[in-house]
């Protein structure tokens, strides 16, 4: 990072942060505005090359339709496979690393902090645990695919129960003793990813049904905290001590989240976005894919309309009900 680049960001930080809040991803990276299929091969490859070199998630915003059109996605997937083949010296290892069983981008891609170069090291071996599953731990390492491996240490990168796991590990109980686990037995049900019907005054930050992991998390966390804070100020000013979603509003939002996901390629992958990595977990796309900016505008409209879709109960009514 040059001094001029850093100073430019400091000089324009506030306006850039404000602009990020209404982009699809909650960041400054925007799609190029055209379909991958509307340009010729040279332009398409040049765009992919430039975005790949940027690193991070910028590659998936090379064109507008990479995650909605399988044909467009195929062009990006082939570029990614070619990049892997260029980097990884062993052709067999390169092919095992190259994504072929799902649309590229529907699982996180490694673009790139030296990940692929790692497989060129003499002390690194890629083991396909789909072809040869891990069998058991041993005194010196583990056994997989009929082979014994010796290690100094083992990192257990398992059990990534995303979006719902942490919430459901807590015995959260709502009205009439209903547990959140029972409410969500067929998958998470929320209104805006912020609250769940029958659980009054339980706010969630970047919960399932919000953009969450499909955008800039810092931007989304800030937006949720601001929404909840403004809501609490409103409730206090109006003498209201209980809030929860209306069931109809929650049902409509759950349907909208799935409709938005089904217009993309994300449901084509057995990813943790879908809960596919956890045996027995209901499989549905959990984040809201409609965009950080679109979601923020919906939240602002709902708040401006007196928190439409929420049931607000004044303190006196709550006391009488008890």
C-alpha positions as CSV (number, residue, x, y, z in Angstrom):
1,X,0.0,0.0,0.0
2,X,1.5,3.3,-1.1
3,X,1.4,6.4,1.1
4,X,-0.7,8.2,-1.5
5,X,-3.2,5.3,-1.6
6,X,-3.5,5.2,2.2
7,X,-4.0,9.0,2.4
8,X,-6.6,9.0,-0.3
9,X,-8.7,6.5,1.7
10,X,-8.3,8.5,4.9
11,X,-9.4,11.7,3.0
12,X,-12.5,10.1,1.6
13,X,-13.2,7.5,4.3
14,X,-16.6,8.8,5.5
15,X,-18.1,9.2,2.0
16,X,-16.8,5.8,0.9
17,X,-18.2,4.1,4.0
18,X,-21.6,5.8,3.4
19,X,-21.6,4.5,-0.2
20,X,-20.7,1.0,0.9
21,X,-23.9,0.7,2.9
22,X,-26.1,0.6,-0.1
23,X,-24.1,-1.6,-2.5
24,X,-25.1,-5.2,-3.1
25,X,-22.1,-6.6,-1.1
26,X,-21.7,-3.8,1.5
27,X,-18.3,-3.1,0.1
28,X,-16.8,-0.9,-2.6
29,X,-16.4,-3.8,-5.1
30,X,-19.1,-3.6,-7.7
31,X,-19.9,-5.8,-10.7
32,X,-18.7,-4.5,-14.1
33,X,-22.4,-4.1,-15.1
34,X,-22.5,-6.5,-18.0
35,X,-23.1,-10.2,-18.6
36,X,-20.1,-12.5,-19.0
37,X,-21.8,-13.7,-22.2
38,X,-22.2,-10.3,-23.7
39,X,-18.4,-9.7,-24.3
40,X,-15.9,-11.5,-26.5
41,X,-13.4,-14.0,-25.2
42,X,-10.5,-11.6,-25.0
43,X,-12.4,-9.0,-23.0
44,X,-13.8,-11.7,-20.7
45,X,-10.4,-13.2,-20.0
46,X,-8.9,-9.8,-19.4
47,X,-11.6,-8.9,-16.9
48,X,-11.2,-12.2,-15.1
49,X,-7.4,-11.7,-15.0
50,X,-7.7,-8.2,-13.5
51,X,-10.3,-9.3,-10.9
52,X,-8.3,-12.4,-9.9
53,X,-5.2,-10.2,-9.3
54,X,-7.3,-7.9,-7.1
55,X,-7.7,-10.9,-4.8
56,X,-10.6,-11.6,-2.4
57,X,-14.2,-11.7,-3.5
58,X,-13.8,-9.2,-6.3
59,X,-13.5,-12.0,-8.8
60,X,-17.1,-13.0,-8.4
61,X,-18.2,-9.5,-9.3
62,X,-16.4,-9.6,-12.7
63,X,-19.8,-9.8,-14.4
64,X,-23.4,-9.5,-13.2
65,X,-24.5,-13.0,-14.0
66,X,-21.8,-15.3,-12.6
67,X,-24.0,-16.5,-9.8
68,X,-27.3,-16.6,-11.8
69,X,-26.4,-18.2,-15.1
70,X,-24.8,-21.6,-15.3
71,X,-23.4,-20.7,-18.8
72,X,-21.8,-17.6,-17.5
73,X,-20.5,-19.4,-14.4
74,X,-18.9,-22.0,-16.6
75,X,-16.7,-19.4,-18.2
76,X,-15.5,-18.2,-14.7
77,X,-15.1,-21.8,-13.5
78,X,-12.8,-22.7,-16.4
79,X,-10.7,-19.5,-15.8
80,X,-10.3,-20.5,-12.1
81,X,-9.3,-24.1,-13.1
82,X,-6.7,-22.7,-15.5
83,X,-5.3,-20.5,-12.8
84,X,-4.9,-23.4,-10.5
85,X,-3.2,-25.5,-13.2
86,X,-0.8,-22.7,-13.8
87,X,0.1,-22.4,-10.1
88,X,0.1,-26.1,-8.9
89,X,3.0,-28.0,-10.5
90,X,1.6,-31.5,-10.0
91,X,-1.2,-32.0,-12.7
92,X,-3.0,-34.6,-10.6
93,X,-3.1,-32.4,-7.5
94,X,-4.2,-29.4,-9.6
95,X,-7.1,-31.4,-11.0
96,X,-8.2,-32.4,-7.5
97,X,-8.1,-28.8,-6.4
98,X,-10.0,-27.5,-9.5
99,X,-13.7,-27.1,-8.8
100,X,-15.9,-29.2,-11.0
101,X,-18.9,-30.5,-9.0
102,X,-20.5,-27.2,-8.2
103,X,-20.8,-23.7,-9.7
104,X,-17.7,-21.7,-8.9
105,X,-18.5,-19.1,-6.1
106,X,-21.3,-21.1,-4.6
107,X,-18.6,-22.2,-2.1
108,X,-15.9,-19.9,-1.0
109,X,-13.1,-19.7,-3.5
110,X,-9.4,-19.1,-2.6
111,X,-8.4,-15.9,-4.4
112,X,-5.6,-15.9,-3.2
113,X,-3.1,-15.6,-0.3
114,X,-0.6,-18.3,-1.4
115,X,-3.0,-21.1,-0.8
116,X,-2.5,-23.0,-4.0
117,X,1.3,-22.4,-3.9
118,X,1.3,-24.4,-0.7
119,X,0.7,-27.6,-2.6
120,X,4.1,-27.2,-4.3
121,X,5.9,-27.7,-1.0
122,X,7.7,-31.0,-0.4
123,X,6.1,-31.3,3.1
124,X,2.5,-30.8,1.9
125,X,0.3,-33.6,0.5
126,X,-3.3,-33.2,-0.6
127,X,-5.5,-36.2,0.5
128,X,-8.9,-36.6,-1.0
129,X,-11.1,-37.7,1.9
130,X,-14.1,-38.1,-0.3
131,X,-12.2,-40.9,-2.2
132,X,-10.5,-42.1,0.9
133,X,-12.3,-41.0,4.1
134,X,-10.5,-40.4,7.5
135,X,-10.8,-43.7,9.4
136,X,-9.3,-43.1,12.8
137,X,-6.9,-41.2,14.9
138,X,-3.7,-43.0,15.7
139,X,-0.9,-42.5,18.3
140,X,1.2,-40.7,15.7
141,X,-1.5,-39.0,13.5
142,X,-4.4,-40.5,11.6
143,X,-5.3,-43.2,9.1
144,X,-7.2,-42.3,5.9
145,X,-7.8,-44.2,2.7
146,X,-5.9,-47.2,3.9
147,X,-2.7,-45.1,4.7
148,X,-1.2,-43.9,8.0
149,X,-0.1,-40.3,8.3
150,X,2.3,-39.0,10.9
151,X,1.8,-35.4,12.2
152,X,3.2,-33.1,14.9
153,X,-0.2,-31.6,15.4
154,X,-3.8,-31.9,14.0
155,X,-6.1,-29.0,13.5
156,X,-9.8,-30.1,13.7
157,X,-11.5,-27.9,11.1
158,X,-14.9,-29.6,11.7
159,X,-18.3,-28.9,13.0
160,X,-18.8,-25.5,11.3
161,X,-22.5,-25.3,12.1
162,X,-23.0,-21.9,10.4
163,X,-25.8,-19.4,10.9
164,X,-27.8,-21.4,13.4
165,X,-25.5,-23.6,15.4
166,X,-24.5,-21.2,18.1
167,X,-28.0,-20.0,18.7
168,X,-29.4,-23.5,18.9
169,X,-26.8,-24.6,21.4
170,X,-28.3,-22.2,23.9
171,X,-31.6,-23.3,25.5
172,X,-33.5,-20.2,24.3
173,X,-37.2,-20.4,25.3
174,X,-40.0,-18.2,24.1
175,X,-43.7,-18.0,24.8
176,X,-45.2,-21.0,26.5
177,X,-41.8,-22.6,26.9
178,X,-41.3,-23.0,23.1
179,X,-37.6,-23.6,22.4
180,X,-35.9,-22.0,19.5
181,X,-34.7,-25.4,18.5
182,X,-38.2,-26.7,18.1
183,X,-39.4,-23.5,16.3
184,X,-36.5,-24.0,13.8
185,X,-36.8,-27.8,13.5
186,X,-37.3,-27.5,9.7
187,X,-34.9,-24.6,9.2
188,X,-34.5,-21.1,10.6
189,X,-37.6,-18.9,10.6
190,X,-37.1,-15.1,11.1
191,X,-38.4,-11.8,10.1
192,X,-35.5,-9.8,8.5
193,X,-33.0,-12.2,10.2
194,X,-33.5,-10.0,13.3
195,X,-36.4,-11.6,15.3
196,X,-38.4,-14.8,15.4
197,X,-42.1,-15.0,16.1
198,X,-43.0,-16.3,19.6
199,X,-39.7,-15.0,21.0
200,X,-40.6,-11.5,22.1
201,X,-37.7,-9.0,22.7
202,X,-35.1,-11.5,21.3
203,X,-33.0,-9.6,18.8
204,X,-30.4,-11.4,16.7
205,X,-27.5,-9.7,15.0
206,X,-26.9,-10.9,11.4
207,X,-29.1,-13.9,11.9
208,X,-30.3,-16.3,9.3
209,X,-32.6,-14.5,6.8
210,X,-30.3,-11.4,6.7
211,X,-27.4,-10.8,4.3
212,X,-24.9,-11.8,7.0
213,X,-22.1,-13.9,5.5
214,X,-23.1,-12.9,1.9
215,X,-21.8,-9.4,2.3
216,X,-19.4,-7.3,4.3
217,X,-20.0,-8.5,7.8
218,X,-18.8,-5.3,9.4
219,X,-21.3,-3.3,7.4
220,X,-24.1,-5.7,8.2
221,X,-23.3,-5.9,11.9
222,X,-23.3,-2.1,12.1
223,X,-26.7,-1.9,10.3
224,X,-28.3,-4.4,12.6
225,X,-27.0,-2.8,15.7
226,X,-28.3,0.6,14.5
227,X,-31.7,-0.9,13.6
228,X,-32.0,-2.6,17.0
229,X,-30.9,0.6,18.8
230,X,-33.3,2.8,16.9
231,X,-36.1,0.3,17.6
232,X,-35.4,0.3,21.3
233,X,-35.4,4.1,21.4
234,X,-38.8,4.1,19.6
235,X,-40.3,1.5,21.9
236,X,-39.2,3.4,25.0
237,X,-40.6,6.7,23.6
238,X,-43.9,5.0,22.9
239,X,-44.2,3.2,26.2
240,X,-43.9,-0.3,24.5
241,X,-42.2,-3.1,26.3
242,X,-42.7,-6.0,24.0
243,X,-42.0,-6.6,20.3
244,X,-42.0,-9.6,18.1
245,X,-42.7,-10.4,14.5
246,X,-46.2,-11.1,13.2
247,X,-46.4,-14.7,12.0
248,X,-47.7,-13.6,8.6
249,X,-44.7,-11.2,8.1
250,X,-42.3,-13.9,9.2
251,X,-43.7,-16.4,6.8
252,X,-43.6,-13.9,3.9
253,X,-40.0,-13.1,4.7
254,X,-38.9,-16.7,4.9
255,X,-40.5,-17.3,1.5
256,X,-38.9,-14.2,0.0
257,X,-35.4,-15.3,1.2
258,X,-35.8,-18.7,-0.5
259,X,-37.2,-17.2,-3.7
260,X,-34.2,-14.9,-3.9
261,X,-31.8,-17.8,-3.3
262,X,-33.6,-20.0,-5.9
263,X,-33.0,-17.3,-8.5
264,X,-29.3,-18.0,-8.1
265,X,-26.9,-21.0,-8.4
266,X,-26.3,-21.2,-4.7
267,X,-28.8,-24.0,-4.0
268,X,-26.8,-26.1,-6.5
269,X,-23.9,-26.6,-4.1
270,X,-23.8,-28.8,-1.0
271,X,-22.3,-25.9,1.0
272,X,-22.4,-24.7,4.6
273,X,-24.6,-21.8,3.3
274,X,-27.2,-24.7,2.8
275,X,-26.3,-26.5,6.0
276,X,-25.1,-29.5,4.0
277,X,-22.0,-30.0,6.0
278,X,-23.9,-30.9,9.2
279,X,-25.6,-34.4,9.1
280,X,-29.3,-34.1,9.7
281,X,-29.4,-30.3,9.4
282,X,-32.3,-29.0,7.3
283,X,-31.0,-27.9,3.9
284,X,-32.0,-24.5,2.7
285,X,-30.2,-21.4,1.8
286,X,-29.9,-19.4,5.1
287,X,-28.6,-15.9,4.3
288,X,-30.5,-13.3,2.3
289,X,-29.0,-13.0,-1.1
290,X,-31.0,-10.0,-2.3
291,X,-28.1,-7.6,-1.5
292,X,-27.0,-5.6,1.5
293,X,-28.2,-2.3,0.1
294,X,-31.7,-3.7,-0.9
295,X,-32.0,-5.2,2.5
296,X,-31.0,-2.0,4.3
297,X,-33.7,-0.1,2.3
298,X,-36.3,-2.7,3.3
299,X,-35.4,-2.3,6.9
300,X,-35.5,1.5,6.7
301,X,-39.0,1.4,5.1
302,X,-40.3,-1.0,7.7
303,X,-39.0,1.1,10.6
304,X,-40.4,4.3,9.0
305,X,-43.8,2.6,8.7
306,X,-43.9,2.1,12.5
307,X,-42.1,-1.2,12.4
308,X,-44.5,-2.8,10.0
309,X,-44.7,-6.6,10.4
310,X,-43.9,-6.4,14.1
311,X,-46.4,-6.8,16.9
312,X,-45.9,-4.0,19.5
313,X,-47.4,-4.4,22.9
314,X,-47.7,-1.5,25.3
315,X,-46.4,-1.9,28.8
316,X,-50.0,-1.8,30.3
317,X,-51.2,-4.6,27.9
318,X,-48.2,-6.7,28.8
319,X,-48.8,-6.4,32.5
320,X,-52.5,-7.2,32.1
321,X,-51.6,-10.3,30.0
322,X,-49.4,-11.5,32.8
